[in-house]
Amino acid sequence: DSVVFEDVTVNFTLEKWALLDFSQKKLDRDVMGETFRNLTSVGTTWEDHDIEDQYRNQGRKRENL
C-alpha cells in the first residue's frame, strides 16, 4: 500500500495545539516540514490537490493560534 500524507501527519485539535509551548509547536512544524519534503521527493501528490498546499494550510491554521 502507498503511504499518503495523512498516514504520517499528526492533526492536533485547536484545543490541544493551544496547550503546546513554543518549542513543541516548532518541533511539530520542523518534523512536518521534513515529512513533506520526504514525501514530495518520492513524487507523492494529493489526489484532489497538491500536497504542498495542504502542508502550508495546516501551518497557517496553527500559526494563527
Buried (B, 14 or more C-beta within 10 A) or exposed (E): EEEBBEEBBEEBEEEEBEEBEEEEBEEBBEEBEEBBEEBBEEEBEBEEEEBBEBBEEBBEEBEEE
